[in-house]
């Protein structure tokens, strides 16, 4: 079953640290990055199987929290096609 995980952090360094931990922890791939406020608020989105994105998100949030501020994180199982279209446009 496909799923996505979203990790929103304050600061680019925390985003990169969190993403690095996510892709090393499980079989997930980066599908979207959203930067706001000049990179001071960054959301990274990965996709994979539910168990993989859950493990990746736990590792990413922990790693990002050690160097910055984690604002929000969420796993969405079986995202609607419109959600995926939103993430892959642009």
Protein Blocks (a to p, Z undefined) as FASTA:
>chain_A
ZZddddddehjklmmmmmmmmmmmpccddfbdcdeehhpaccddddddfklmmmmmmmmm
mmmmmmmccfbdcddehiafklmmmmmgZZ
